[in-house]
Amino acid sequence: MSGRIIAGGVDLDRDALTARGEQVAAGLAAMGVREGDVIAVLLRNGMPYLEIIQACKRLGCYYCPINWHYTADDVAFLANDSGAKLLIAEDDLWREVRAALPAGLPVLRVAGGVDAGFEANNVDANDYEAWRNAQSRHDGPLVAPRGHMAYTSGTTGRPKGVVRQPFPVERLAEHLAAVEAVVEQAYGLRQGSRALLPAPVYHSAPSVFAQVALRVCDTLVLMPRFDPVEVLRLIEQHRIDTIYLVPIMYVRLLKLDAGTRASFDLSSLRFVASTGAPCAPELKRAMIDWLGPVVHETYASSEAGMVTAIDSHEALAKPGSAGRPIGPAQVRIYAEDGSVCAPGQIGRIHVRQPAYADFTYRNHPEARQAVERDGLIGLGDLGYVDEDGYLFVCDRESDLVISGGVNIYPAEIEHHLMQYPGVADCAVFGVPDPEFGERLLGLVQPAPEAALDVEAAMQWLSSRIARYKVPRELQLRQALPRDDNGKIAKRRLRAAFWEGQARKV
């Protein structure tokens, strides 16, 4: 059946999902949601998430995806900073964070995540399916669809919401065509694709993948969670030709024994898309050896969109490269003095993808101005472009760690660690990890005569920050090296662990 959408045990055709989205849009509009408003979403992968994406696009409002691994304080910050008109959350997730939520924030609760129930603050409890089906289809005028409002810390500071400006309705067809051309080259999605998405929609790239797949794919299968054997089974069952993966998923797929991998027919695969974290050349080579030349990688950001792409043949010829610009995208490398770097010269990477509308940071227009140079956006990365125009990302200006495709900001962890009794100073940074790409390491300088128990310190951290932000290891150091300005020489500490590695991020 053409136009199938499969998620959370529910199998719909495209028209049925569109109708659900229209009904949810009507229900939200009745609650006062208007064009340009923000809906915060705290859901696991499932059909309700896809319905909400459709509804928000129909209403012309933004949805702010929230990582359901976040602490209650993290969720409350995003709900408040985004200016969300309401929060849509799975019941068990809502119960974990409700005490921290802004007072008066309406909450729509989805029980179980799959059409099991729906409640709203100050609204009588209803069965979700009954609530949705009781709505008429939204009859409002055509408006410019918004997308997700992704939160990113960029190079510094607390997370900032990336608010992309809408295109005028009269230019909508032109805009969608331009975006879909970029997405086809970066993610392989095109008219008639059969796509599989095993990554959480709360991340920016999977969210974009889902939005476009809902428009162009004949089949979209949204997995509730990543499971390597289930991925292979679904590829075979649905003759999947396009899939989104991140490098940590590559690692776990390759860990399957040869017999298991060989027992599934994966011949339908045409395009394996990856972004969100750099992929080690040896890991990419192993995937190509297994699946053939179908593996693609993209350099992208929530702010700039998808900028470069590289296919399997290019990756084998240019190991470690992030590829060349997609379509009209621009990549420019600036030296310390502001001049443009020559080929092979490392500097600050600035980019622009004209297919995407401009953006601002929610509540931080000055931060938006700070990342721009000559109309290009700086992502906080260092790298170079070779003589053939291929981009190589060498390092990051910030201390951002990408572990398993998840952005982690050490400054937050260090802030908490410094409050632990007996800690005089500390440094947290990423070190190489064969599975996650990077893992967190914390170096702790004890106060004089303090007897620090590192296991106790890690458990204490786990009670204050999300578990994925807790370093895998804490090491005690009697003294931490410092630069001339008195700050801990974190770059020197980090370099010792990355020595001899083929990549530096």
N, C-alpha and C positions, 0 to 999 in steps of 0.2 A: 504494500500500500504506500503510495507516494505521500510525502509530507508527514511522516510519523515523528512524534515527539515522545520519548520514553524517559521517565524519571520517577524514582521512588515507587516503582511497582505500578505506575499508571502509564497507559499507552494511549495517546491521543493522535488524531490527525490534525494538521495545521489549522483547519477551519475551527475545530473544537477548541484548540488552545486560544486562538484569536478571540473566539466568543467569550471564553473565560476571562481573558484579559480585559475585554470591553466591559464585562460585568463588574469585575473588581474595580476598574476605573470609575464606573458609575457609583459604586459604593464609597470609594474614597472621595469622589467629588461631593457626594452628599455629606461627608464628614468635614467638608471645608477645604480640601486640598485643591490648590489652584496651580496654574502654569508658573513654573519657576520655583515652586516650593521643593522641599527636601523631605524624603521619607527615609528614615534609618531602618536598616534591615539586618536582623540578627537571626539568620536561618541557616540550617544545613542545606546541602544540595537536595533538591526535590522539586516536584511540579509547582508548589506554591511560589518558589523563587522565580520560576520562569513566568508564571502568571503575573507576578508583581512587576517584573521587567517590562512585560507587554503593557500592563496598565499604566506604568509611569511614562512610557513613551507616548501612549495615547493622550495622557493628560498634559504632557510637556513638563513633567517634574523630574527632579533628580532622585535617584536612589543612592543612599550612602551605605555600601556594604561594610558590615562590621565583622571582624574575625571573631568567631565564637570561642576562641581560646583566650581572648583578652580577659583581664581582670575586670571586676565591677567598676573600678575607678576609670579604667581605659574606656570602657563602653560609655560611661556617663560623660566623660570628656568629649567623645566624638558626637554623642547625641546632642550635647549642649552647644559645642562649637559649630556644628554643621547647621544649627538653627532648625533642626528637624521638627516638622509639624506633628509627627507621630512616629512611634517605633513599632515595627512588626517583628515579633519574636516568637520562637518556639517556646512552649510553656516552660519546659525544664530549664532552658537557658535564661528565660526571663526571671525565674525564681532565684537564680544564682546572683543576679545583678540588680534586682528591683530596689533594694535598699539604697543604692547609690544613684539611682536615676533622678534627673531633674524633677522637682516637684511640679505636678500638673501636666507632665508629658503624657498624652494619650498613648495607650499601648494596645495593639491588636495581637492577640495570642493565638498561635497555631499549635494545637495539641498534636504532638507526635510527628509533625512535619509533613504528613501525607493525608490531607483532607480529613483529618480526624476530628477537628473541632476548632472553634474560632470564638474568641471572646474579646471584648473591648472594655476599657475603663469607662464607666458611666453608660455603658450600653448593655442591654440584656444579653446573657450568654446565648450563643447560637451555634448550631452545627455549621462548620465552615462551608461545606458544600451547599447546605440549605441557604445560608446567608448569601453566598455568591449567586446561586441560581435564582434567588428572589429579586436580584437586581435586574433592571432593564439594561440593555446595551447602552453605553455612553453615547449621547447624541450631541456632544459639544463640537465646536468647529475644529477644523484641522489646525494643529499648532506644530511648531518646530519641535521635534522630539529631542529631549535631553538624554543623557546616558547616566553612568554612575558618577558619583563624586568620590573619587579615590582619595584616601589620606596617605600622605607621604611626608617624611621629614626632610626630603631633599638632602642637603648637606649638613644642616644643623637644626637644633631646636626641636620643640614638640611637633607632633604631626600636624600637617597643614592640608586642608581640603583643596583638591584641584577642581576648580569650577570652569568647565569649558563653555565658551559662549555659544549660543545656538546660532545656526545658520537661518537666514530669512526663509520663510516657507516657499517663496517663489524660486529659491535656489536649492531647494531640498533634493530634487532628483539629481542635480549636478553634484551636490555634496556627497550623497550616498554612493553614487557611481565612483567618485574619487576615493572614498574610504574603502569601498569594497575591492577596488583594484589593489590598494596597498595591502589589505588583509589577505587577498588571494596570494600575493607574493610572499607575505610573511607567515601566514598560517595555513595556506592551501585551501581555504574555504572558497567554494564557487558554486554556481547554480548546479543543483543536482547532487552535491556532495552527500556522503554518508559519514557523519562525524561522531566521534566519541570524545567526551570530556570527563576525565577522571579527577580533575583538579578542583579545589573549592572555588565557588563563584565569588567568594568574598575577596579573592585576589584580583588585581586589576586586569591582568592579561586573560585569565579565564572568563572574567566578566565580559570583556570585549568579544572573546571567542563565542560566548553564548549569545550575545546580542546579534552578531552577524549570522551565526548559524541558524538562529530562529527565522531570519529573513530568507536565506538562500538554500538551505540544505533540504534534501529529500528526507533524510533521517538524521535526527540528533538524539544520541543516547547520553544522558547525564547520569554519571555514577554517583551514588551517595558518598563513596569514599574510594580512595585508590586501593586496589588489591591486585597484585601482579598477575595471578592466575586468572582472575575474573576479567582483567583487561584483555588477555589473549582469547578467552572464551567469547567475549562480546565481539571482538574483531571478527572472529570466525562466524559467529551466529548471524551478525548483521552485515557482513561483507563490508566492514568499515574501510573507507579509503583515506580518511583524514583524522588525525588524533593529535591532541595537545598533551605534551609531557614536559616535565622539568628534569634536569639531570639526576636528581635523587631517585626519580622513578626509573631512569635508565639503570642505575646501580641495582635497584631491587629486581628489575626484570632480568638483568644479566646474572643475578645470583640464583635464579631458578636453574635446576639441573637441566642438562642438555636434552634428556628424554622428555621432560615436561614442555620445554620450548618447542621441540620438534613435533609434539603431538597435536598442535593447532595449525590450521591452515591460515596463514597470514598474507597470502598472495594478493589479497585485495588492497593492501596498504599502498598508497600512492604518495602520502605526504605526512611525515612526522614533524610537528612544529614544536619548537622549544624556545623559551625565553625566560626571563625572571632571574636567572643566575648563569654565570659563565660556565661553559661546558669544557672540561679538560679534553685536550686533543685525543688522548689515549682512550677516554671513555666514548667519545664520538666515533672513533675508529672502530671500536668493538661493536657499537650499534650498527654501523654501516656494514661491517663484516657479516652480521647476523641478518639484518633486514634488507640489505641492498642500499643503493644510493637514493634513499627516500627521506633521509634525515636532514632537517633544515634548522637553522638557528637565526634568531633576530636580536638586534640590539634595540632596546626600547625603554621608555619611561612613561609614567602616568602623565607627566607634563607634555612631553614631545611626541608621544605616540611611537609608532614603529618606524625606525629610521634606517637601519641597514638589514640586509639579509644575506645569508650564505647557504648554498646547497652542498650536497655531499661531495660532488666532484671538486668544487672550489675548496672545501674544508680539507680534503686530502692534499691538495696542492698548496694550500696556505694554512697549515695547522695553527690554531690559536686565534685566527682572525674572526671578527664579527661580521665580515662581509662588506659589501658596497652599498651605497645609498639606494633606497627603494624609490623608483619614479623620480619626482622632482625634489626629493629630500636633499638637504645640504649638510655636510660635515666639514668643520673647520677646526684646526688645532692652533691654539694661541700659546705663545711663549710667555715667560714671566714679564717681559717688557711690553706685552700687548701686541707684538708683531705676529704675523702668521708663520707658523712653523713650516720648514721645508719637509719634503717626504722623508720619513724615517726619524724625524726629530720629535721627541716626546714633549707634550704640552697638555694644556687643558682642552678637553673636548667640548665643543659647542655644536649644536645641531638645530635643524628645523625641518619639519615635515608639513608642507603647505596643504596637504590633504586634510589636515585637522584644523579646526577652528582654534583661535587663540584662547588663552586661559588666564585666570587669576587664581591667587590663593585666597581661600575663604578667610576673611578678617585680617589678611596680611598682604595688602597691595604692595607694601614696600619690599617684601620678600620676593614678590614677582619681578619687580624692577631690578632687584639685585642679581638675579640669575641671567639677565639678558645682556648680550653684547652684540652690537651691529645686527640686531634683529634675530639673533640666534640664541638658543637656550643652553646654558651650562648645567650639566648634570652632576658635577662634582667628581668627574672621572678624568684620569690622565691616560693618554695614549698617543698613538701616531697613525698616520696614513702612509702606506708604502707607495712606491712609484706606480703601482697598478691601481691605486685608489681604494685598496682594502684597509679597513679600519682594524687596528689592534688596540685592545683595552689593556693597559699595563697595571694600573693601580687606581686607588680612589683618594681624592683629597680628604674626604671625611674618614672617619673611623667605622663607617657603616660596614656591617658584616652581613653577608647573604648566606644563610645556612639552610640548605634544602629548599631554596627559592624564597625563603622568608627573610624580610629585612629586619635586622636587629640593631639597635643603636646603643653601643656600649656606655655612652654617657649616663643613660638612665640607670643601668646596672651599677655603675661606679658610684652614682649618687646614693643608692641604697646601701651598697657595701660599705661605704665610708661611715654609715651610721651604726655598723655592727660593733659591739664593744671589743676593744683591743686592736682595731684596724687603724694604723697610722696613715697608710696610703695604699693605693691600688691602681692597677691598670688592667683593663679587659679588652681583648682584641681577638680577631679571627686567626686561626692556624689551619693548615691543610687537613682535610679529612677526605678519605677515599669515597665515602658514601654521600656525605652532605655537601661536599665542596669545601666548606669551612665549618669549623666548630668553635665554640667560645672557650677561651682560656682566660682565667683570672690569675694575676700575680698580686699577691698581698704582702705588704710590708707591715709586720706587727709593731704595735707600740712597745716601747721599752718595758721589758719584764712581763709582757702579756703572753699567756699560753693559749694560742688560738687553736681551736678544733675546726679544721676545714669542713668536715662533714656536717658539723652542727651549723656552721655558717651557711652552707649550701641549703640545708633544710630551712633555715631562717629566711633566706632569700626567696625560697619557694612559696613562703607564706605572704610575700609582699609583691612579687611580680609574677607574670605568667611563667609557667614551668619551662617553656621553650627558650626563655631569656636567661635562665640560670646556667652559668658556665658548666660544661661537662666536668671541668677540673679546676680546682684552686691550688695554686702552688705558693708556698711561703718563701719570701725573699727577705733577707735581713736589710737590704737596701735596694732601691730601684734607681736606675741611672736617670740623670736629668740633663736637659739641654741648658745652654747658657742663660736662658730666661727663667730657669728654675722649674719649668714644667717637666713632667716625666717624659723621657725620650721614648715614647711609645713606638715610633717608627723603627728605631734601632732594635727594640725588643722584638717587634713583629718580624723584622727582616731575618733574624736568626732562625726563625722557624720556617721561613719560606725559601731559604737558601737552597739552590739546586732544583727548585720546582720549575716546571715548564711554564707556569703561569703565576701571576702574583696576586690574583683575586679569585 
